[in-house]
């Protein structure tokens, strides 16, 4: 399930994107994960003049079922303004995995907005071939000039896909820092597997949930790379955080 906020409503067509504006990912859930509780004083701003005027819940099913469906998300809301605003950044790749091979799908973006982000939770997502997904903050060490990699979190995507507490809760992500993620994918099949939206495809997603003081979160919450074989960290580690066609990249569980 994915829960997203939108500034505009969907188009009135038989088949259309979820909405006509760029979606803001608020929450995602899979594999019997436990509930998420936000830190005290932290909340997602919705309604009014925010970019989350419309809330959309997508529920994806692996198989058809004749059982009564009770899928959904319970949300706790308040009219009381919270001192800290939450948001979720998605790092996501394209790419392909050759038959009978292992591949690392990688993505990295430079934070190009003057925002002080405090990461507090992360979530990983692949389909059945993923073995490990990790995320990092990369910045230059002021003493020796070398890149310093600070782990946000790492998890097996076949476990419950919850929002887990980040490894370093004191880290603050600022303008000029690089956010990076990597998915280890093992293809044991006799066919090439591409990143896509069906259960027969693969995905590489790393979600970083963060809070800021006040209300000014990132304007763009998607960091995308085309993945292997055209993109590797060693080739390019200086993309900027920019929007992409998220509708075709939203996960199917």
C-alpha positions in Angstrom: 0.0 0.0 0.0 1.1 3.5 -0.7 -0.4 6.6 0.8 0.3 9.9 -1.0 -0.7 13.5 -1.0 -1.6 15.6 -4.0 -2.3 19.3 -4.7 -4.7 18.5 -7.6 -7.5 16.0 -8.1 -7.3 13.1 -10.7 -8.6 13.5 -14.2 -12.0 12.2 -15.0 -10.9 9.4 -17.3 -11.3 5.6 -17.4 -7.6 5.2 -17.1 -5.5 8.1 -15.8 -2.6 8.9 -13.5 -3.5 9.0 -9.8 -3.5 12.8 -10.0 -2.5 15.7 -12.3 0.2 16.9 -9.9 3.5 15.5 -8.6 2.6 13.1 -5.7 4.1 13.4 -2.3 4.7 10.0 -0.7 3.5 10.1 2.9 3.6 6.4 3.8 4.0 2.9 2.4 3.5 -0.6 3.8 4.1 -4.2 2.8 4.8 -7.7 4.1 2.9 -7.5 7.3 4.9 -4.6 8.7 4.0 -3.1 12.0 2.4 0.4 12.4 4.3 3.6 12.2 4.4 6.2 15.1 5.8 9.6 14.4 8.1 11.3 16.9 6.4 13.7 19.3 5.7 17.1 17.7 6.1 15.8 14.2 3.3 15.6 11.6 2.5 15.6 7.9 0.7 18.8 6.9 -2.4 18.1 4.9 -5.4 20.0 3.5 -5.8 23.8 3.3 -3.1 25.5 1.3 -0.6 22.6 1.5 0.5 20.5 -1.4 -1.4 17.6 0.2 -5.0 18.8 -0.5 -6.0 15.3 -1.7 -5.0 12.0 0.0 -4.8 8.9 -2.2 -4.4 5.3 -0.9 -3.3 2.7 -3.5 -3.6 -1.0 -2.6 -1.8 -3.5 -4.8 -2.7 -7.2 -4.9 -0.6 -10.1 -6.0 -3.5 -12.4 -6.6 -7.2 -12.2 -7.1 -9.3 -13.2 -4.1 -13.0 -13.8 -3.4 -12.5 -13.0 0.3 -13.9 -9.8 1.7 -11.3 -7.1 1.7 -10.5 -5.0 4.8 -7.3 -3.4 3.5 -6.7 0.2 4.6 -4.7 2.6 6.7 -5.8 4.3 9.9 -4.6 7.8 10.3 -4.4 9.9 13.5 -5.0 13.6 12.8 -5.2 16.9 14.7 -6.1 20.5 14.0 -3.3 21.6 16.4 -0.2 22.8 14.4 2.9 20.7 15.0 6.3 22.4 15.5 8.0 20.0 13.1 6.9 19.0 9.6 7.4 15.4 8.3 8.1 14.5 4.7 9.3 11.4 2.8 12.0 11.3 0.1 12.1 8.4 -2.3 15.3 7.2 -3.9 14.4 4.9 -6.8 16.1 3.4 -9.9 15.4 1.9 -13.2 17.7 -0.8 -14.7 18.0 -4.5 -15.5 19.4 -7.7 -14.2 20.9 -10.2 -16.6 19.9 -13.9 -16.3 21.7 -16.0 -13.6 23.5 -12.9 -12.3 23.7 -10.6 -9.4 23.5 -6.8 -9.8 23.7 -3.6 -7.7 21.2 -0.9 -8.7 22.4 2.5 -7.4 21.1 6.0 -7.2 22.6 9.2 -5.7 21.5 12.9 -5.7 22.9 16.1 -4.4 20.6 18.0 -2.1 20.2 21.4 -3.9 17.7 23.1 -1.6 18.4 25.1 1.6 16.7 22.6 3.9 17.9 21.1 7.2 16.5 17.5 7.2 16.5 15.3 10.3 16.0 11.7 9.1 14.2 9.5 11.6 13.0 6.5 9.7 13.7 4.5 6.5 12.0 1.8 4.5 13.2 -0.4 1.7 11.4 -2.1 -1.1 12.1 -4.6 -3.9 10.3 -7.5 -5.3 11.2 -11.1 -4.7 14.8 -11.0 -6.1 16.1 -8.3 -3.8 18.5 -9.4 -1.0 19.7 -6.1 0.6 18.9 -2.4 0.3 20.9 0.4 2.0 20.9 4.2 2.1 23.6 6.7 3.1 24.4 10.4 3.4 27.7 11.3 1.7 29.7 14.4 2.5 33.2 15.6 2.4 35.3 15.3 5.5 36.5 18.7 6.4 39.8 17.4 7.8 41.1 15.0 5.1 38.9 16.0 2.1 37.7 12.4 1.6 34.1 11.4 1.1 32.4 10.3 4.4 29.6 7.7 4.1 27.1 7.9 7.0 24.7 5.0 7.0 21.0 5.8 7.2 19.9 2.2 7.3 20.1 -1.2 5.6 17.6 -4.0 5.5 16.6 -7.3 3.8 13.6 -6.3 1.6 12.1 -9.8 2.1 11.4 -9.0 5.7 8.4 -6.9 6.8 8.7 -3.6 4.9 8.3 -1.2 7.8 9.6 2.3 8.4 12.6 1.4 10.7 14.5 3.9 12.9 17.6 5.3 11.1 21.0 4.1 12.3 22.2 7.6 13.2 19.5 9.7 14.7 21.7 12.7 15.2 22.5 13.1 11.5 21.3 16.3 9.8 21.1 16.4 6.0 21.9 19.8 4.5 22.3 21.5 1.1 25.3 20.1 -0.7 25.1 16.7 0.9 24.6 13.6 -1.3 21.9 11.0 -0.6 22.7 7.6 -2.0 21.0 4.2 -2.1 21.9 0.7 -3.4 19.9 -2.4 -4.0 21.5 -5.9 -4.2 19.4 -8.0 -6.7 20.0 -11.7 -7.3 18.4 -13.1 -10.5 18.3 -16.9 -10.4 16.1 -17.1 -13.5 16.9 -17.8 -17.1 15.5 -14.4 -18.3 16.5 -10.8 -18.1 14.6 -8.9 -15.4 13.9 -5.2 -15.8 12.7 -2.7 -13.2 9.0 -2.1 -13.7 5.6 -2.0 -12.2 4.5 -5.7 -12.3 5.3 -8.6 -10.0 7.4 -10.2 -12.7 9.6 -7.0 -12.8 11.9 -5.8 -10.1 12.1 -2.5 -8.1 14.7 -0.6 -6.1 13.3 1.8 -3.6 14.7 3.5 -0.5 12.4 5.8 1.5 13.9 8.3 3.9 11.3 9.9 6.3 12.5 13.1 7.9 11.4 16.2 9.8 12.2 19.9 9.6 11.7 22.7 12.1 8.7 24.7 10.9 7.1 24.0 7.5 9.7 24.2 4.7 10.4 20.7 3.4 12.0 19.8 0.1 10.1 20.9 -3.0 11.1 17.7 -4.9 11.0 14.4 -3.1 12.2 12.0 -5.8 15.8 11.0 -6.5 16.0 8.8 -9.6 18.7 7.1 -11.6 18.3 4.9 -14.7 20.2 2.1 -12.8 22.5 -0.6 -14.2 24.0 -0.8 -16.8 24.0 2.9 -17.6 24.4 4.3 -14.1 26.9 3.5 -11.4 28.2 5.6 -8.5 31.7 5.3 -9.9 30.4 7.0 -13.1 28.2 9.7 -11.7 27.6 10.9 -8.1 26.4 14.4 -8.7 22.8 14.3 -9.9 20.4 16.8 -8.3 17.2 15.8 -6.6 14.5 16.2 -9.3 11.0 14.9 -10.1 10.3 12.0 -12.4 7.3 10.1 -13.8 6.5 8.5 -10.4 3.2 7.0 -11.6 5.2 4.4 -13.6 7.6 3.7 -10.7 5.1 3.2 -7.9 5.6 -0.1 -6.2 3.5 -3.2 -6.7 3.8 -5.7 -3.8 
